């Protein structure tokens, strides 16, 4: 009898333990599901979208990239991730400049561009040798450098951003468009146009229409060109349409047939993009790409208009860190001195 009572007590104990275990699992599972639901519901509101900005830092003009980065970072509250692209022999200098200056707070990655991908694809051009620098073609290879982002901003180094980069990032790209650019026909009337002699704003300035390959494209020479110094790109569409392969194809064709105009427009990197993106790109708000500030040191915008501009671009030969140049005070206000003392401003005649 005593043995039977003991057995019943043991069975009752085991039953109680089993019931407690089941109850614990149910309560714990509910808690986990609730926590996961809470995390999922909070993610869209609490996790800030990262805006990737690609900018090149060339050895001889690294100060340009640093000024551009400073202007972007200082004029936004957005979560920016800078991809600073350079050649192998400049990577340590790029990192030191950022880490030993006021830029140390930025979120950045230093990315190496391997120029061997350009072998056999660039035709020598004695008129504008600076346009043949490998980093000038980084914009062709964005998907190879940027992997985890759907949308990317690319900027030339000779720009200053005065607006909130979030606005540029929010540019709407039409369905099926891999990129957005600024049309060259949207020049503001406030500019002293008559001093911009030789300025190219149509395909005629970039493509040699005497060549059959160009004629066969069926593109009117009077078609408005665009400037690829500011790009908002959709990486999914870029890869789907094999944009990089198409650009390489037209680089190779130029090596073989000399298809691009050697006019003042200087179309080494622009020309292939004009062909590949013809009729298949979205447009950027004109105030987000006020350009040609480096075209002629005698051509000026009104100061009032420049204050309204969101992005200033000194494309052309006359850079704001050199002499002669115009509106360089707007650029100098964002200049970050080189900790190594290598890059210096040259504003003396």
C-alpha positions in Angstrom: 0.0 0.0 0.0 2.8 2.3 0.9 4.6 1.4 -2.4 1.4 2.2 -4.4 1.1 5.6 -2.6 4.7 6.4 -3.5 4.2 5.5 -7.2 1.1 7.8 -7.3 3.1 10.6 -5.8 5.9 10.2 -8.4 3.3 10.1 -11.3 1.6 13.2 -9.9 4.9 15.0 -9.7 5.8 14.1 -13.3 2.4 15.2 -14.5 2.8 18.6 -12.8 6.3 19.0 -14.3 5.0 18.1 -17.7 2.1 20.6 -17.5 4.5 23.3 -16.3 6.8 22.6 -19.2 3.9 22.8 -21.7 2.7 26.1 -20.1 6.2 27.6 -20.2 6.7 26.8 -23.9 3.3 28.3 -24.8 4.0 31.5 -22.9 7.6 31.7 -24.2 6.5 31.2 -27.8 3.9 34.0 -27.5 6.5 36.3 -26.1 9.0 35.5 -28.9 6.3 36.0 -31.5 5.2 39.3 -29.9 8.8 40.5 -29.8 9.4 39.6 -33.4 6.2 41.3 -34.4 7.2 44.4 -32.5 10.6 44.4 -34.2 9.0 44.0 -37.6 6.5 46.8 -37.0 9.2 49.1 -35.7 11.7 48.5 -38.5 10.2 50.8 -41.2 9.8 53.6 -38.7 13.0 53.3 -36.7 15.6 52.1 -39.2 16.8 55.0 -41.3 17.5 54.3 -44.9 21.1 54.5 -45.9 22.0 56.7 -48.8 25.1 55.5 -50.8 27.1 58.3 -52.4 29.9 57.3 -54.8 32.7 59.8 -55.3 36.2 59.4 -56.7 39.4 60.7 -55.0 42.2 61.1 -57.6 45.8 61.6 -56.4 46.3 65.1 -57.9 42.9 66.5 -56.9 42.0 64.6 -53.7 41.0 67.9 -52.1 38.1 68.2 -54.5 36.5 64.9 -53.2 37.0 66.0 -49.6 35.3 69.3 -50.2 32.4 67.6 -51.9 32.0 65.1 -49.1 32.2 67.9 -46.5 29.4 69.9 -48.2 27.2 66.8 -48.5 27.6 65.7 -44.9 27.2 69.2 -43.5 23.9 69.9 -45.3 21.9 66.8 -44.4 20.6 64.8 -41.5 20.2 61.7 -43.7 22.2 58.6 -43.1 24.9 58.8 -45.7 27.4 56.1 -46.6 30.2 57.5 -48.7 32.0 55.1 -51.1 35.3 56.9 -51.8 36.9 55.3 -54.8 40.6 55.5 -55.6 43.5 53.6 -57.2 45.6 51.3 -55.0 48.4 53.7 -54.4 46.1 56.4 -53.0 43.9 54.3 -50.6 45.9 54.9 -47.5 46.1 58.6 -48.1 42.3 58.8 -48.6 41.7 57.1 -45.3 44.2 59.3 -43.5 42.8 62.5 -44.9 39.3 61.5 -43.6 40.4 60.1 -40.3 42.7 63.0 -39.4 40.4 65.9 -40.3 36.9 67.2 -39.5 35.5 64.4 -41.8 36.4 61.7 -39.2 32.7 61.5 -38.2 31.4 60.4 -41.6 30.3 56.9 -42.4 32.6 55.7 -45.3 34.2 52.9 -47.2 37.4 53.3 -49.2 37.0 51.3 -52.4 39.8 50.3 -54.8 39.2 50.6 -58.6 41.3 48.3 -60.7 42.1 50.0 -64.0 42.9 46.7 -65.7 39.2 46.5 -66.6 39.8 49.4 -69.0 42.6 47.6 -70.9 42.1 48.0 -74.7 38.9 50.1 -74.2 40.3 53.6 -74.2 41.5 55.5 -77.2 44.3 58.0 -76.6 43.1 61.6 -76.8 45.9 64.2 -76.7 43.5 67.2 -76.5 42.1 66.3 -73.0 44.4 63.7 -71.4 42.9 64.4 -68.0 39.7 62.8 -69.2 41.5 59.5 -69.8 42.2 59.0 -66.1 40.9 55.6 -65.0 38.7 57.0 -62.3 36.8 59.0 -64.9 35.2 55.6 -65.9 34.2 54.5 -62.4 30.6 55.5 -63.2 30.5 52.7 -65.8 31.2 50.1 -63.2 28.9 51.0 -60.3 27.4 47.5 -59.8 30.9 46.1 -59.4 31.7 48.5 -56.6 28.3 48.7 -54.9 26.6 45.5 -54.0 23.9 45.8 -51.3 22.1 49.0 -52.5 19.2 49.3 -54.8 19.6 53.0 -55.5 23.0 54.9 -55.7 24.1 58.5 -56.2 27.3 59.1 -58.2 28.9 62.5 -58.1 32.0 64.0 -59.9 34.6 65.3 -57.5 34.4 68.9 -58.7 31.0 69.6 -57.2 29.7 71.3 -54.0 26.3 70.3 -52.6 24.3 73.1 -51.0 21.0 71.3 -50.6 19.9 68.2 -48.7 21.2 65.2 -50.6 18.0 63.3 -49.5 16.2 65.4 -52.1 18.4 64.2 -54.9 18.2 60.6 -53.6 14.4 60.9 -53.8 14.5 61.6 -57.5 11.9 59.4 -59.2 13.2 57.0 -61.8 10.6 55.9 -64.4 9.8 52.2 -64.8 12.6 50.6 -66.8 15.1 53.5 -66.4 18.5 52.6 -64.9 19.5 56.2 -64.3 18.6 59.8 -64.0 20.7 62.7 -65.4 20.4 66.5 -66.0 19.6 67.5 -69.6 22.1 69.9 -71.1 19.3 72.0 -72.6 18.0 73.1 -69.2 20.7 75.8 -68.7 19.2 78.7 -66.7 18.6 82.0 -68.3 20.5 83.7 -65.5 23.8 82.5 -66.9 26.0 84.7 -69.0 25.6 82.4 -72.0 27.5 84.3 -74.6 30.7 83.7 -72.8 30.3 79.9 -73.0 31.8 79.7 -76.4 32.1 76.1 -77.7 29.8 74.7 -75.1 28.2 71.5 -76.2 24.6 70.6 -75.4 23.7 68.3 -78.3 24.8 64.9 -79.5 26.6 66.6 -82.4 29.3 67.8 -79.9 30.1 64.3 -78.7 29.5 61.9 -81.6 31.2 62.0 -85.1 28.3 62.0 -87.4 30.6 61.4 -90.4 30.9 57.8 -89.3 28.5 55.2 -90.5 28.2 53.5 -87.1 27.0 56.7 -85.6 24.6 57.5 -88.5 23.1 54.0 -88.2 22.1 54.8 -84.6 19.3 57.0 -86.0 19.8 59.6 -83.3 19.4 63.2 -84.5 22.5 65.3 -84.0 20.4 68.0 -82.5 19.2 65.8 -79.7 19.8 67.3 -76.3 22.7 65.7 -74.5 23.0 65.1 -70.7 25.8 65.5 -68.2 26.8 62.3 -66.3 28.6 64.2 -63.6 25.6 63.7 -61.3 23.8 60.3 -61.6 21.0 58.7 -59.6 21.1 55.1 -60.5 18.9 52.0 -60.1 21.3 49.1 -59.6 18.7 46.4 -60.3 17.8 47.9 -63.7 21.5 48.7 -64.4 22.3 45.0 -64.0 19.2 43.7 -65.7 19.9 45.8 -68.8 23.6 45.0 -68.7 24.5 48.7 -68.9 28.2 48.1 -68.0 28.5 45.6 -70.9 26.8 48.0 -73.3 29.1 50.9 -72.3 32.2 48.6 -72.7 31.0 47.7 -76.2 30.8 51.3 -77.2 34.2 52.0 -75.7 35.7 49.2 -77.7 34.0 50.4 -80.9 35.5 53.8 -80.4 39.0 52.3 -80.1 38.4 50.5 -83.4 36.5 53.3 -85.3 37.2 56.6 -83.6 33.5 57.4 -83.2 33.6 60.3 -80.8 34.0 63.9 -81.5 37.3 65.6 -80.5 35.5 68.9 -80.1 35.6 71.1 -77.0 32.9 69.0 -75.5 35.3 66.4 -74.5 33.2 63.2 -74.7 35.5 60.4 -73.6 33.2 59.1 -70.8 30.1 61.0 -71.8 29.8 59.7 -75.4 29.2 56.0 -74.6 26.6 57.0 -72.0 24.8 59.2 -74.5 24.4 56.2 -76.8 23.5 53.6 -74.2 21.0 55.8 -72.4 19.5 57.6 -75.4 15.7 57.9 -74.7 16.0 55.7 -71.6 16.7 57.9 -68.7 14.8 60.0 -66.2 15.7 63.7 -65.4 17.1 65.4 -62.4 15.8 68.7 -61.1 17.9 71.4 -62.9 18.8 73.1 -59.6 20.5 69.8 -58.5 23.1 70.2 -61.3 24.1 73.8 -62.0 27.2 73.2 -64.1 29.8 74.8 -66.4 31.3 76.8 -63.6 34.7 75.7 -64.8 34.1 76.4 -68.5 35.3 80.0 -68.8 36.8 82.1 -66.0 35.0 85.1 -67.5 31.5 83.5 -67.4 29.6 84.0 -64.2 26.2 83.3 -62.6 24.4 85.8 -60.5 25.2 85.4 -56.8 21.5 85.2 -55.9 21.0 82.3 -58.4 24.0 80.5 -57.0 22.5 80.7 -53.5 19.3 79.0 -54.8 21.3 76.2 -56.5 21.3 72.8 -54.8 24.5 71.5 -56.4 27.3 73.4 -58.2 29.6 71.7 -60.7 32.9 73.2 -61.9 33.1 71.0 -65.0 35.6 72.3 -67.6 39.2 73.1 -67.3 39.0 75.9 -64.7 38.7 74.2 -61.3 37.9 76.2 -58.1 41.1 75.1 -56.3 43.2 76.4 -59.2 43.8 79.7 -61.1 42.0 81.1 -63.0 38.6 80.1 -61.8 35.2 81.7 -60.8 32.9 81.5 -57.8 35.8 79.7 -56.0 34.7 81.3 -52.7 31.7 79.0 -52.7 34.0 76.0 -53.1 36.6 77.2 -50.6 34.1 77.4 -47.8 33.9 73.6 -47.8 37.6 72.9 -48.4 39.2 70.5 -45.8 42.9 71.1 -45.5 45.2 68.2 -46.3 46.6 66.8 -43.0 49.7 65.7 -45.1 50.1 69.1 -46.6 50.3 67.8 -50.1 47.2 69.3 -51.7 47.3 73.1 -51.7 45.1 75.8 -53.2 46.5 77.8 -56.1 44.7 81.1 -56.5 47.6 83.3 -57.4 48.3 84.5 -60.9 
